[in-house]
C-alpha cells in the first residue's frame, strides 16, 4: 500500500530530524554550561563584588567590631570559613574569604591596629 | 536580593523545589547560626535567601 511507504518515509525522515535536533540542543547545552556554570557565576560575582566590598560590610560578614584585633578577626574567619565549607554554599564561603581579605589590607595598613 | 543571589547563597539551582529550599536553608544555617559562632549579618542573608526562593518576598537590591 502507498500508505505503508509514506509512513515508512515519515518515520525515517522524522527520526533524522529528531536526531539532528537533539544533537544541536546537546551542543548548545554544553556551550551554555561552560559559559554559565553556577560555580563560574559565583566566581564572576565574586570578582565584581570584591571590588565593591567595603570595610564595614566585611566586618558585618565576619561579625567583628571596628576595634577587633587581627587575632579576633582570624578566629571568626577560620570558623566561618570552615563551617561554610562543611555545610554552607561556595558563595558564602567566598564572601567570608573576601571579607577577611578586605580587612587584611585595612587592618594591616593602620599602624595602631597591627598585632606585634 | 535577586532570586539568582538567593540561590547562590543556599547553593541551589534557581528552579529548586520548596522542599529543597527548606533543606538547604537548614543546612546553611547550621554553618552560620549566630549562637554557634556565625555572624548575624550572614544569618539574616541566609534567612532572606530562603524567603526569596520561596517567593515570600520580592527584592531587586543586591544581596551584598
Backbone of each chain as nested JSON, in Angstrom:
{
  "chains": [
    {"id": "A", "residues": [
      {"number": 1, "name": "UNK", "atoms": {"N": [0.832, -1.185, 0.0], "CA": [0.0, 0.0, 0.0], "C": [0.869, 1.237, 0.0]}},
      {"number": 2, "name": "UNK", "atoms": {"N": [0.349, 2.274, -0.666], "CA": [1.056, 3.558, -0.657], "C": [1.245, 4.069, 0.765]}},
      {"number": 3, "name": "UNK", "atoms": {"N": [0.162, 3.916, 1.534], "CA": [0.192, 4.459, 2.906], "C": [1.392, 3.908, 3.67]}},
      {"number": 4, "name": "UNK", "atoms": {"N": [1.64, 2.607, 3.489], "CA": [2.759, 1.975, 4.205], "C": [4.072, 2.647, 3.864]}},
      {"number": 5, "name": "UNK", "atoms": {"N": [4.263, 2.923, 2.582], "CA": [5.526, 3.518, 2.144], "C": [5.674, 4.943, 2.692]}},
      {"number": 6, "name": "UNK", "atoms": {"N": [4.538, 5.64, 2.645], "CA": [4.564, 7.031, 3.131], "C": [4.926, 7.05, 4.61]}},
      {"number": 7, "name": "UNK", "atoms": {"N": [4.282, 6.158, 5.346], "CA": [4.547, 6.11, 6.79], "C": [6.003, 5.76, 7.05]}},
      {"number": 8, "name": "UNK", "atoms": {"N": [6.498, 4.798, 6.294], "CA": [7.91, 4.412, 6.469], "C": [8.815, 5.605, 6.192]}},
      {"number": 9, "name": "UNK", "atoms": {"N": [8.54, 6.323, 5.149], "CA": [9.328, 7.519, 4.818], "C": [9.288, 8.541, 5.935]}},
      {"number": 10, "name": "UNK", "atoms": {"N": [8.08, 8.752, 6.43], "CA": [7.913, 9.734, 7.505], "C": [8.758, 9.358, 8.717]}},
      {"number": 11, "name": "UNK", "atoms": {"N": [8.739, 8.08, 9.023], "CA": [9.486, 7.632, 10.208], "C": [10.979, 7.858, 10.005]}},
      {"number": 12, "name": "UNK", "atoms": {"N": [11.465, 7.529, 8.838], "CA": [12.906, 7.691, 8.575], "C": [13.292, 9.164, 8.623]}},
      {"number": 13, "name": "UNK", "atoms": {"N": [12.521, 9.966, 7.897], "CA": [12.839, 11.402, 7.865], "C": [12.653, 12.016, 9.251]}},
      {"number": 14, "name": "UNK", "atoms": {"N": [11.544, 11.649, 9.884], "CA": [11.228, 12.203, 11.206], "C": [12.32, 11.914, 12.214]}},
      {"number": 15, "name": "UNK", "atoms": {"N": [12.794, 10.688, 12.234], "CA": [13.824, 10.351, 13.227], "C": [15.128, 11.066, 12.905]}},
      {"number": 16, "name": "UNK", "atoms": {"N": [15.383, 11.268, 11.614], "CA": [16.574, 12.03, 11.236], "C": [16.52, 13.441, 11.807]}},
      {"number": 17, "name": "UNK", "atoms": {"N": [15.354, 14.046, 11.648], "CA": [15.163, 15.412, 12.161], "C": [15.355, 15.443, 13.673]}},
      {"number": 18, "name": "UNK", "atoms": {"N": [14.771, 14.442, 14.331], "CA": [14.875, 14.387, 15.792], "C": [16.326, 14.244, 16.242]}},
      {"number": 19, "name": "UNK", "atoms": {"N": [17.033, 13.366, 15.578], "CA": [18.433, 13.136, 15.967], "C": [19.241, 14.416, 15.807]}},
      {"number": 20, "name": "UNK", "atoms": {"N": [19.01, 15.107, 14.69], "CA": [19.757, 16.339, 14.454], "C": [19.398, 17.402, 15.485]}},
      {"number": 21, "name": "UNK", "atoms": {"N": [18.095, 17.492, 15.776], "CA": [17.64, 18.498, 16.746], "C": [18.239, 18.219, 18.114]}},
      {"number": 22, "name": "UNK", "atoms": {"N": [18.239, 16.952, 18.455], "CA": [18.8, 16.583, 19.754], "C": [20.28, 16.913, 19.83]}},
      {"number": 23, "name": "UNK", "atoms": {"N": [21.012, 16.588, 18.778], "CA": [22.452, 16.855, 18.751], "C": [22.716, 18.345, 18.913]}},
      {"number": 24, "name": "UNK", "atoms": {"N": [21.893, 19.144, 18.22], "CA": [22.083, 20.595, 18.299], "C": [21.796, 21.1, 19.71]}},
      {"number": 25, "name": "UNK", "atoms": {"N": [20.707, 20.593, 20.276], "CA": [20.334, 21.019, 21.627], "C": [21.431, 20.637, 22.624]}},
      {"number": 26, "name": "UNK", "atoms": {"N": [21.954, 19.454, 22.443], "CA": [23.007, 18.986, 23.343], "C": [24.237, 19.886, 23.25]}},
      {"number": 27, "name": "UNK", "atoms": {"N": [24.597, 20.207, 22.019], "CA": [25.754, 21.071, 21.824], "C": [25.537, 22.423, 22.491]}},
      {"number": 28, "name": "UNK", "atoms": {"N": [24.323, 22.956, 22.311], "CA": [24.009, 24.257, 22.899], "C": [24.073, 24.182, 24.419]}},
      {"number": 29, "name": "UNK", "atoms": {"N": [23.556, 23.071, 24.947], "CA": [23.553, 22.893, 26.403], "C": [24.991, 22.85, 26.926]}},
      {"number": 30, "name": "UNK", "atoms": {"N": [25.859, 22.186, 26.196], "CA": [27.272, 22.129, 26.592], "C": [27.871, 23.529, 26.598]}},
      {"number": 31, "name": "UNK", "atoms": {"N": [27.557, 24.289, 25.559], "CA": [28.086, 25.66, 25.485], "C": [27.578, 26.482, 26.641]}},
      {"number": 32, "name": "UNK", "atoms": {"N": [26.276, 26.373, 26.876], "CA": [25.674, 27.13, 27.97], "C": [26.306, 26.767, 29.293]}},
      {"number": 33, "name": "UNK", "atoms": {"N": [26.537, 25.48, 29.465], "CA": [27.097, 25.022, 30.731], "C": [28.483, 25.619, 30.942]}},
      {"number": 34, "name": "UNK", "atoms": {"N": [29.28, 25.654, 29.893], "CA": [30.631, 26.172, 30.097], "C": [30.614, 27.672, 30.303]}},
      {"number": 35, "name": "UNK", "atoms": {"N": [29.615, 28.337, 29.712], "CA": [29.538, 29.787, 29.887], "C": [28.868, 30.141, 31.197]}},
      {"number": 36, "name": "UNK", "atoms": {"N": [27.869, 29.37, 31.577], "CA": [27.019, 29.808, 32.662], "C": [26.976, 28.874, 33.856]}},
      {"number": 37, "name": "UNK", "atoms": {"N": [27.992, 28.055, 34.054], "CA": [28.001, 27.167, 35.201], "C": [27.833, 27.978, 36.486]}},
      {"number": 38, "name": "UNK", "atoms": {"N": [27.159, 27.425, 37.436], "CA": [26.909, 28.147, 38.677], "C": [28.21, 28.494, 39.382]}},
      {"number": 39, "name": "UNK", "atoms": {"N": [29.138, 27.561, 39.355], "CA": [30.41, 27.829, 40.03], "C": [31.111, 29.006, 39.364]}},
      {"number": 40, "name": "UNK", "atoms": {"N": [31.096, 28.99, 38.038], "CA": [31.745, 30.109, 37.351], "C": [31.03, 31.409, 37.659]}},
      {"number": 41, "name": "UNK", "atoms": {"N": [29.689, 31.347, 37.715], "CA": [28.928, 32.555, 38.039], "C": [29.292, 33.061, 39.415]}},
      {"number": 42, "name": "UNK", "atoms": {"N": [29.437, 32.139, 40.327], "CA": [29.785, 32.537, 41.69], "C": [31.138, 33.24, 41.677]}},
      {"number": 43, "name": "UNK", "atoms": {"N": [32.069, 32.693, 40.917], "CA": [33.399, 33.306, 40.841], "C": [33.309, 34.681, 40.189]}},
      {"number": 44, "name": "UNK", "atoms": {"N": [32.526, 34.779, 39.101], "CA": [32.382, 36.083, 38.43], "C": [31.776, 37.098, 39.382]}},
      {"number": 45, "name": "UNK", "atoms": {"N": [30.751, 36.651, 40.102], "CA": [30.128, 37.548, 41.073], "C": [31.139, 38.008, 42.104]}},
      {"number": 46, "name": "UNK", "atoms": {"N": [31.98, 37.083, 42.509], "CA": [32.994, 37.416, 43.488], "C": [33.925, 38.487, 42.936]}},
      {"number": 47, "name": "UNK", "atoms": {"N": [34.301, 38.33, 41.688], "CA": [35.22, 39.325, 41.11], "C": [34.566, 40.699, 41.102]}},
      {"number": 48, "name": "UNK", "atoms": {"N": [33.287, 40.721, 40.711], "CA": [32.587, 42.006, 40.641], "C": [32.445, 42.603, 42.028]}},
      {"number": 49, "name": "UNK", "atoms": {"N": [31.992, 41.769, 42.96], "CA": [31.651, 42.284, 44.282], "C": [32.892, 42.64, 45.084]}},
      {"number": 50, "name": "UNK", "atoms": {"N": [33.953, 41.913, 44.913], "CA": [35.116, 42.161, 45.752], "C": [35.647, 43.569, 45.534]}},
      {"number": 51, "name": "UNK", "atoms": {"N": [35.446, 44.109, 44.346], "CA": [35.904, 45.475, 44.143], "C": [35.083, 46.436, 44.983]}},
      {"number": 52, "name": "UNK", "atoms": {"N": [33.837, 46.044, 45.269], "CA": [32.951, 46.977, 45.942], "C": [32.766, 46.662, 47.42]}},
      {"number": 53, "name": "UNK", "atoms": {"N": [33.372, 45.589, 47.92], "CA": [33.132, 45.26, 49.327], "C": [33.788, 46.285, 50.227]}},
      {"number": 54, "name": "UNK", "atoms": {"N": [32.992, 46.893, 51.075], "CA": [33.507, 47.914, 51.958], "C": [34.009, 47.262, 53.234]}},
      {"number": 55, "name": "UNK", "atoms": {"N": [34.805, 48.007, 53.972], "CA": [35.334, 47.503, 55.231], "C": [34.195, 47.192, 56.199]}},
      {"number": 56, "name": "UNK", "atoms": {"N": [33.19, 48.084, 56.205], "CA": [32.106, 47.874, 57.17], "C": [31.321, 46.61, 56.836]}},
      {"number": 57, "name": "UNK", "atoms": {"N": [31.161, 46.346, 55.538], "CA": [30.455, 45.128, 55.156], "C": [31.283, 43.892, 55.528]}},
      {"number": 58, "name": "UNK", "atoms": {"N": [32.59, 43.993, 55.303], "CA": [33.476, 42.884, 55.651], "C": [33.366, 42.575, 57.146]}},
      {"number": 59, "name": "UNK", "atoms": {"N": [33.308, 43.634, 57.949], "CA": [33.185, 43.429, 59.396], "C": [31.853, 42.808, 59.764]}},
      {"number": 60, "name": "UNK", "atoms": {"N": [30.8, 43.219, 59.038], "CA": [29.481, 42.634, 59.301], "C": [29.464, 41.148, 58.954]}},
      {"number": 61, "name": "UNK", "atoms": {"N": [30.091, 40.831, 57.829], "CA": [30.112, 39.435, 57.392], "C": [30.801, 38.553, 58.421]}},
      {"number": 62, "name": "UNK", "atoms": {"N": [31.913, 39.05, 58.964], "CA": [32.657, 38.241, 59.929], "C": [32.132, 38.427, 61.348]}},
      {"number": 63, "name": "UNK", "atoms": {"N": [31.281, 39.439, 61.543], "CA": [30.734, 39.688, 62.877], "C": [31.783, 40.23, 63.838]}},
      {"number": 64, "name": "UNK", "atoms": {"N": [32.603, 41.145, 63.352], "CA": [33.625, 41.748, 64.212], "C": [33.4, 43.257, 64.303]}},
      {"number": 65, "name": "UNK", "atoms": {"N": [33.786, 43.816, 65.449], "CA": [33.599, 45.254, 65.668], "C": [34.721, 46.032, 64.996]}},
      {"number": 66, "name": "UNK", "atoms": {"N": [34.571, 47.365, 65.047], "CA": [35.595, 48.234, 64.466], "C": [36.926, 48.087, 65.173]}},
      {"number": 67, "name": "UNK", "atoms": {"N": [36.849, 47.731, 66.469], "CA": [38.067, 47.666, 67.266], "C": [38.644, 46.255, 67.339]}},
      {"number": 68, "name": "UNK", "atoms": {"N": [38.075, 45.339, 66.591], "CA": [38.524, 43.952, 66.685], "C": [39.994, 43.813, 66.334]}},
      {"number": 69, "name": "UNK", "atoms": {"N": [40.673, 42.97, 67.097], "CA": [42.071, 42.706, 66.808], "C": [42.162, 41.759, 65.622]}},
      {"number": 70, "name": "UNK", "atoms": {"N": [43.313, 41.72, 65.019], "CA": [43.507, 40.822, 63.887], "C": [43.306, 39.38, 64.321]}},
      {"number": 71, "name": "UNK", "atoms": {"N": [43.712, 39.064, 65.532], "CA": [43.567, 37.713, 66.072], "C": [42.096, 37.314, 66.13]}},
      {"number": 72, "name": "UNK", "atoms": {"N": [41.281, 38.271, 66.584], "CA": [39.842, 38.042, 66.689], "C": [39.243, 37.815, 65.302]}},
      {"number": 73, "name": "UNK", "atoms": {"N": [39.696, 38.647, 64.372], "CA": [39.19, 38.563, 63.001], "C": [39.504, 37.2, 62.404]}},
      {"number": 74, "name": "UNK", "atoms": {"N": [40.733, 36.764, 62.59], "CA": [41.154, 35.48, 62.027], "C": [40.378, 34.328, 62.651]}},
      {"number": 75, "name": "UNK", "atoms": {"N": [40.111, 34.466, 63.957], "CA": [39.372, 33.415, 64.658], "C": [37.969, 33.264, 64.047]}},
      {"number": 76, "name": "UNK", "atoms": {"N": [37.315, 34.412, 63.85], "CA": [35.981, 34.393, 63.244], "C": [36.051, 33.842, 61.822]}},
      {"number": 77, "name": "UNK", "atoms": {"N": [37.054, 34.303, 61.095], "CA": [37.216, 33.875, 59.711], "C": [37.385, 32.361, 59.637]}},
      {"number": 78, "name": "UNK", "atoms": {"N": [38.292, 31.834, 60.448], "CA": [38.561, 30.399, 60.412], "C": [37.299, 29.581, 60.642]}},
      {"number": 79, "name": "UNK", "atoms": {"N": [36.552, 29.973, 61.669], "CA": [35.377, 29.172, 61.993], "C": [34.285, 29.32, 60.932]}},
      {"number": 80, "name": "UNK", "atoms": {"N": [34.052, 30.538, 60.46], "CA": [33.036, 30.739, 59.425], "C": [33.412, 30.051, 58.118]}},
      {"number": 81, "name": "UNK", "atoms": {"N": [34.68, 30.157, 57.76], "CA": [35.138, 29.552, 56.509], "C": [34.978, 28.036, 56.566]}},
      {"number": 82, "name": "UNK", "atoms": {"N": [35.409, 27.449, 57.678], "CA": [35.329, 26.003, 57.822], "C": [33.877, 25.527, 57.876]}},
      {"number": 83, "name": "UNK", "atoms": {"N": [33.057, 26.232, 58.661], "CA": [31.649, 25.839, 58.764], "C": [30.927, 25.913, 57.422]}},
      {"number": 84, "name": "UNK", "atoms": {"N": [31.224, 26.929, 56.669], "CA": [30.578, 27.062, 55.367], "C": [31.145, 26.087, 54.349]}},
      {"number": 85, "name": "UNK", "atoms": {"N": [32.4, 25.703, 54.554], "CA": [32.966, 24.682, 53.672], "C": [32.238, 23.364, 53.896]}},
      {"number": 86, "name": "UNK", "atoms": {"N": [31.893, 23.101, 55.165], "CA": [31.205, 21.857, 55.517], "C": [29.738, 21.875, 55.145]}},
      {"number": 87, "name": "UNK", "atoms": {"N": [29.041, 22.951, 55.584], "CA": [27.586, 22.969, 55.461], "C": [27.006, 24.117, 54.653]}},
      {"number": 88, "name": "UNK", "atoms": {"N": [27.841, 25.064, 54.296], "CA": [27.303, 26.24, 53.618], "C": [27.462, 26.133, 52.114]}},
      {"number": 89, "name": "UNK", "atoms": {"N": [27.332, 27.241, 51.449], "CA": [27.491, 27.268, 50.0], "C": [28.862, 27.836, 49.64]}},
      {"number": 90, "name": "UNK", "atoms": {"N": [29.273, 27.501, 48.442], "CA": [30.527, 28.029, 47.919], "C": [30.481, 29.557, 47.928]}},
      {"number": 91, "name": "UNK", "atoms": {"N": [29.354, 30.099, 47.581], "CA": [29.147, 31.538, 47.527], "C": [29.436, 32.188, 48.876]}},
      {"number": 92, "name": "UNK", "atoms": {"N": [28.858, 31.644, 49.933], "CA": [29.069, 32.212, 51.27], "C": [30.515, 32.038, 51.72]}},
      {"number": 93, "name": "UNK", "atoms": {"N": [31.072, 30.891, 51.4], "CA": [32.461, 30.659, 51.738], "C": [33.349, 31.728, 51.097]}},
      {"number": 94, "name": "UNK", "atoms": {"N": [33.045, 32.043, 49.842], "CA": [33.813, 33.064, 49.132], "C": [33.647, 34.429, 49.773]}},
      {"number": 95, "name": "UNK", "atoms": {"N": [32.422, 34.731, 50.213], "CA": [32.16, 36.015, 50.874], "C": [33.018, 36.152, 52.119]}},
      {"number": 96, "name": "UNK", "atoms": {"N": [33.061, 35.068, 52.882], "CA": [33.834, 35.073, 54.121], "C": [35.306, 35.314, 53.798]}},
      {"number": 97, "name": "UNK", "atoms": {"N": [35.774, 34.634, 52.749], "CA": [37.174, 34.796, 52.354], "C": [37.455, 36.232, 51.93]}},
      {"number": 98, "name": "UNK", "atoms": {"N": [36.576, 36.779, 51.102], "CA": [36.768, 38.147, 50.608], "C": [36.723, 39.148, 51.753]}},
      {"number": 99, "name": "UNK", "atoms": {"N": [35.889, 38.855, 52.755], "CA": [35.78, 39.766, 53.899], "C": [37.11, 39.815, 54.644]}},
      {"number": 100, "name": "UNK", "atoms": {"N": [37.69, 38.653, 54.82], "CA": [38.983, 38.599, 55.523], "C": [40.055, 39.309, 54.713]}},
      {"number": 101, "name": "UNK", "atoms": {"N": [40.023, 39.062, 53.411], "CA": [40.986, 39.688, 52.512], "C": [40.872, 41.203, 52.58]}},
      {"number": 102, "name": "UNK", "atoms": {"N": [39.631, 41.681, 52.602], "CA": [39.367, 43.126, 52.647], "C": [39.918, 43.72, 53.931]}},
      {"number": 103, "name": "UNK", "atoms": {"N": [39.683, 43.046, 55.052], "CA": [40.145, 43.573, 56.333], "C": [41.646, 43.455, 56.484]}},
      {"number": 104, "name": "UNK", "atoms": {"N": [42.207, 42.472, 55.821], "CA": [43.648, 42.249, 55.884], "C": [44.404, 43.51, 55.475]}},
      {"number": 105, "name": "UNK", "atoms": {"N": [43.977, 44.082, 54.346], "CA": [44.658, 45.288, 53.875], "C": [44.343, 46.47, 54.777]}},
      {"number": 106, "name": "UNK", "atoms": {"N": [43.132, 46.52, 55.309], "CA": [42.739, 47.64, 56.167], "C": [43.445, 47.592, 57.506]}},
      {"number": 107, "name": "UNK", "atoms": {"N": [43.352, 46.45, 58.142], "CA": [43.895, 46.35, 59.498], "C": [45.407, 46.425, 59.486]}},
      {"number": 108, "name": "UNK", "atoms": {"N": [46.009, 45.798, 58.522], "CA": [47.47, 45.801, 58.482], "C": [48.007, 47.183, 58.139]}},
      {"number": 109, "name": "UNK", "atoms": {"N": [47.191, 47.923, 57.323], "CA": [47.641, 49.248, 56.899], "C": [47.753, 50.173, 58.094]}},
      {"number": 110, "name": "UNK", "atoms": {"N": [46.765, 50.104, 58.967], "CA": [46.69, 51.039, 60.083], "C": [47.679, 50.614, 61.166]}},
      {"number": 111, "name": "UNK", "atoms": {"N": [48.738, 51.363, 61.342], "CA": [49.81, 51.012, 62.265], "C": [49.318, 50.654, 63.652]}},
      {"number": 112, "name": "UNK", "atoms": {"N": [48.31, 51.405, 64.146], "CA": [47.834, 51.182, 65.515], "C": [47.251, 49.797, 65.702]}},
      {"number": 113, "name": "UNK", "atoms": {"N": [46.625, 49.257, 64.627], "CA": [45.897, 48.005, 64.797], "C": [46.755, 46.77, 64.557]}},
      {"number": 114, "name": "UNK", "atoms": {"N": [47.953, 46.986, 64.039], "CA": [48.761, 45.809, 63.698], "C": [49.211, 45.083, 64.95]}},
      {"number": 115, "name": "UNK", "atoms": {"N": [49.086, 43.78, 64.941], "CA": [49.497, 42.959, 66.082], "C": [51.007, 42.754, 66.035]}},
      {"number": 116, "name": "UNK", "atoms": {"N": [51.644, 42.81, 67.17], "CA": [53.09, 42.616, 67.165], "C": [53.43, 41.156, 67.423]}}
    ]},
    {"id": "B", "residues": [
      {"number": 1, "name": "UNK", "atoms": {"N": [17.396, 41.449, 47.151], "CA": [18.099, 40.203, 46.819], "C": [17.402, 39.55, 45.626]}},
      {"number": 2, "name": "UNK", "atoms": {"N": [18.148, 39.263, 44.599], "CA": [17.547, 38.597, 43.436], "C": [17.464, 37.099, 43.701]}},
      {"number": 3, "name": "UNK", "atoms": {"N": [16.652, 36.44, 42.912], "CA": [16.499, 35.002, 43.054], "C": [17.828, 34.304, 42.769]}},
      {"number": 4, "name": "UNK", "atoms": {"N": [18.554, 34.863, 41.841], "CA": [19.853, 34.279, 41.495], "C": [20.793, 34.293, 42.696]}},
      {"number": 5, "name": "UNK", "atoms": {"N": [20.827, 35.465, 43.374], "CA": [21.707, 35.566, 44.529], "C": [21.237, 34.665, 45.662]}},
      {"number": 6, "name": "UNK", "atoms": {"N": [19.914, 34.61, 45.836], "CA": [19.351, 33.751, 46.874], "C": [19.755, 32.294, 46.625]}},
      {"number": 7, "name": "UNK", "atoms": {"N": [19.664, 31.884, 45.366], "CA": [20.022, 30.51, 45.026], "C": [21.5, 30.247, 45.301]}},
      {"number": 8, "name": "UNK", "atoms": {"N": [22.339, 31.222, 44.977], "CA": [23.777, 31.073, 45.221], "C": [24.067, 30.949, 46.699]}},
      {"number": 9, "name": "UNK", "atoms": {"N": [23.402, 31.77, 47.497], "CA": [23.613, 31.734, 48.949], "C": [23.279, 30.363, 49.513]}},
      {"number": 10, "name": "UNK", "atoms": {"N": [22.207, 29.761, 48.992], "CA": [21.786, 28.459, 49.523], "C": [22.409, 27.292, 48.77]}},
      {"number": 11, "name": "UNK", "atoms": {"N": [23.191, 27.601, 47.74], "CA": [23.822, 26.528, 46.975], "C": [22.824, 25.719, 46.18]}},
      {"number": 12, "name": "UNK", "atoms": {"N": [21.797, 26.393, 45.665], "CA": [20.732, 25.714, 44.935], "C": [20.641, 26.206, 43.504]}},
      {"number": 13, "name": "UNK", "atoms": {"N": [19.895, 25.466, 42.705], "CA": [19.517, 25.986, 41.39], "C": [18.333, 26.911, 41.594]}},
      {"number": 14, "name": "UNK", "atoms": {"N": [18.16, 27.851, 40.696], "CA": [17.021, 28.775, 40.8], "C": [15.7, 28.033, 40.746]}},
      {"number": 15, "name": "UNK", "atoms": {"N": [15.717, 26.83, 40.149], "CA": [14.477, 26.084, 39.989], "C": [14.216, 25.127, 41.141]}},
      {"number": 16, "name": "UNK", "atoms": {"N": [14.984, 25.228, 42.228], "CA": [14.836, 24.279, 43.339], "C": [13.421, 24.283, 43.899]}},
      {"number": 17, "name": "UNK", "atoms": {"N": [12.979, 23.092, 44.303], "CA": [11.637, 22.967, 44.88], "C": [11.64, 23.497, 46.31]}},
      {"number": 18, "name": "UNK", "atoms": {"N": [10.452, 23.847, 46.842], "CA": [10.364, 24.341, 48.222], "C": [11.0, 23.392, 49.229]}},
      {"number": 19, "name": "UNK", "atoms": {"N": [10.843, 22.088, 48.998], "CA": [11.445, 21.124, 49.924], "C": [12.962, 21.246, 49.94]}},
      {"number": 20, "name": "UNK", "atoms": {"N": [13.524, 21.366, 48.752], "CA": [14.981, 21.507, 48.665], "C": [15.434, 22.808, 49.305]}},
      {"number": 21, "name": "UNK", "atoms": {"N": [14.617, 23.854, 49.114], "CA": [14.959, 25.161, 49.691], "C": [15.018, 25.056, 51.207]}},
      {"number": 22, "name": "UNK", "atoms": {"N": [14.003, 24.404, 51.785], "CA": [13.963, 24.301, 53.256], "C": [15.125, 23.455, 53.762]}},
      {"number": 23, "name": "UNK", "atoms": {"N": [15.416, 22.395, 53.033], "CA": [16.526, 21.513, 53.409], "C": [17.847, 22.277, 53.365]}},
      {"number": 24, "name": "UNK", "atoms": {"N": [18.051, 23.023, 52.266], "CA": [19.292, 23.782, 52.098], "C": [19.393, 24.877, 53.151]}},
      {"number": 25, "name": "UNK", "atoms": {"N": [18.266, 25.52, 53.433], "CA": [18.256, 26.595, 54.425], "C": [18.698, 26.072, 55.783]}},
      {"number": 26, "name": "UNK", "atoms": {"N": [18.157, 24.909, 56.181], "CA": [18.527, 24.323, 57.474], "C": [20.021, 24.07, 57.516]}},
      {"number": 27, "name": "UNK", "atoms": {"N": [20.527, 23.484, 56.458], "CA": [21.947, 23.111, 56.408], "C": [22.853, 24.352, 56.446]}},
      {"number": 28, "name": "UNK", "atoms": {"N": [22.531, 25.343, 55.641], "CA": [23.383, 26.535, 55.588], "C": [23.301, 27.322, 56.9]}},
      {"number": 29, "name": "UNK", "atoms": {"N": [22.156, 27.251, 57.564], "CA": [22.023, 27.927, 58.855], "C": [22.884, 27.265, 59.918]}},
      {"number": 30, "name": "UNK", "atoms": {"N": [23.076, 25.961, 59.802], "CA": [23.973, 25.276, 60.733], "C": [25.354, 25.91, 60.67]}},
      {"number": 31, "name": "UNK", "atoms": {"N": [25.775, 26.21, 59.458], "CA": [27.093, 26.809, 59.269], "C": [27.141, 28.253, 59.752]}},
      {"number": 32, "name": "UNK", "atoms": {"N": [26.006, 28.932, 59.774], "CA": [26.012, 30.369, 60.027], "C": [25.148, 30.807, 61.193]}},
      {"number": 33, "name": "UNK", "atoms": {"N": [24.772, 29.879, 62.059], "CA": [23.915, 30.264, 63.169], "C": [24.65, 31.183, 64.133]}},
      {"number": 34, "name": "UNK", "atoms": {"N": [24.003, 32.317, 64.492], "CA": [24.676, 33.284, 65.374], "C": [25.09, 32.673, 66.704]}},
      {"number": 35, "name": "UNK", "atoms": {"N": [24.279, 31.735, 67.226], "CA": [24.608, 31.113, 68.509], "C": [25.8, 30.171, 68.406]}},
      {"number": 36, "name": "UNK", "atoms": {"N": [26.134, 29.815, 67.188], "CA": [27.234, 28.864, 67.002], "C": [28.431, 29.525, 66.34]}},
      {"number": 37, "name": "UNK", "atoms": {"N": [28.607, 30.792, 66.595], "CA": [29.797, 31.472, 66.075], "C": [29.6, 32.132, 64.722]}},
      {"number": 38, "name": "UNK", "atoms": {"N": [28.367, 32.078, 64.211], "CA": [28.119, 32.73, 62.934], "C": [27.9, 34.22, 63.128]}},
      {"number": 39, "name": "UNK", "atoms": {"N": [27.782, 34.948, 62.051], "CA": [27.508, 36.377, 62.193], "C": [26.026, 36.616, 61.931]}},
      {"number": 40, "name": "UNK", "atoms": {"N": [25.469, 37.604, 62.65], "CA": [24.061, 37.956, 62.466], "C": [23.781, 38.334, 61.012]}},
      {"number": 41, "name": "UNK", "atoms": {"N": [24.731, 39.023, 60.45], "CA": [24.591, 39.523, 59.079], "C": [24.393, 38.375, 58.095]}},
      {"number": 42, "name": "UNK", "atoms": {"N": [25.272, 37.387, 58.165], "CA": [25.155, 36.251, 57.249], "C": [23.892, 35.452, 57.534]}},
      {"number": 43, "name": "UNK", "atoms": {"N": [23.587, 35.27, 58.823], "CA": [22.382, 34.525, 59.177], "C": [21.148, 35.199, 58.576]}},
      {"number": 44, "name": "UNK", "atoms": {"N": [21.104, 36.53, 58.644], "CA": [19.928, 37.213, 58.105], "C": [19.881, 37.108, 56.583]}},
      {"number": 45, "name": "UNK", "atoms": {"N": [21.044, 37.053, 55.945], "CA": [21.075, 36.879, 54.493], "C": [20.567, 35.495, 54.106]}},
      {"number": 46, "name": "UNK", "atoms": {"N": [20.953, 34.504, 54.915], "CA": [20.508, 33.141, 54.63], "C": [18.989, 33.049, 54.772]}},
      {"number": 47, "name": "UNK", "atoms": {"N": [18.457, 33.698, 55.818], "CA": [17.006, 33.704, 56.003], "C": [16.3, 34.428, 54.863]}},
      {"number": 48, "name": "UNK", "atoms": {"N": [16.883, 35.542, 54.468], "CA": [16.317, 36.305, 53.361], "C": [16.331, 35.477, 52.079]}},
      {"number": 49, "name": "UNK", "atoms": {"N": [17.428, 34.756, 51.88], "CA": [17.549, 33.921, 50.678], "C": [16.431, 32.888, 50.637]}},
      {"number": 50, "name": "UNK", "atoms": {"N": [16.141, 32.298, 51.794], "CA": [15.066, 31.313, 51.853], "C": [13.734, 31.956, 51.463]}},
      {"number": 51, "name": "UNK", "atoms": {"N": [13.46, 33.122, 52.017], "CA": [12.199, 33.808, 51.723], "C": [12.067, 34.143, 50.239]}},
      {"number": 52, "name": "UNK", "atoms": {"N": [13.168, 34.578, 49.655], "CA": [13.137, 34.916, 48.223], "C": [12.877, 33.665, 47.4]}},
      {"number": 53, "name": "UNK", "atoms": {"N": [13.574, 32.574, 47.746], "CA": [13.4, 31.33, 46.974], "C": [11.991, 30.781, 47.118]}},
      {"number": 54, "name": "UNK", "atoms": {"N": [11.376, 30.995, 48.3], "CA": [10.016, 30.505, 48.496], "C": [8.981, 31.495, 47.987]}},
      {"number": 55, "name": "UNK", "atoms": {"N": [9.471, 32.589, 47.421], "CA": [8.562, 33.559, 46.843], "C": [7.842, 34.414, 47.855]}},
      {"number": 56, "name": "UNK", "atoms": {"N": [8.401, 34.487, 49.073], "CA": [7.71, 35.241, 50.123], "C": [7.99, 36.724, 50.049]}},
      {"number": 57, "name": "UNK", "atoms": {"N": [9.161, 37.049, 49.531], "CA": [9.437, 38.486, 49.38], "C": [9.969, 38.725, 47.979]}},
      {"number": 58, "name": "UNK", "atoms": {"N": [9.824, 39.942, 47.552], "CA": [10.429, 40.298, 46.272], "C": [11.417, 41.404, 46.541]}},
      {"number": 59, "name": "UNK", "atoms": {"N": [12.548, 41.346, 45.903], "CA": [13.503, 42.436, 46.106], "C": [14.424, 42.486, 44.921]}},
      {"number": 60, "name": "UNK", "atoms": {"N": [14.858, 43.657, 44.566], "CA": [15.787, 43.724, 43.445], "C": [17.124, 44.291, 43.858]}},
      {"number": 61, "name": "UNK", "atoms": {"N": [17.264, 44.588, 45.151], "CA": [18.564, 45.092, 45.592], "C": [19.56, 43.96, 45.664]}},
      {"number": 62, "name": "UNK", "atoms": {"N": [20.802, 44.305, 45.628], "CA": [21.834, 43.282, 45.663], "C": [21.865, 42.608, 47.031]}},
      {"number": 63, "name": "UNK", "atoms": {"N": [22.28, 41.348, 47.042], "CA": [22.366, 40.614, 48.3], "C": [23.437, 41.233, 49.186]}},
      {"number": 64, "name": "UNK", "atoms": {"N": [24.527, 41.631, 48.587], "CA": [25.645, 42.152, 49.363], "C": [26.092, 43.488, 48.82]}}
    ]}
  ]
}
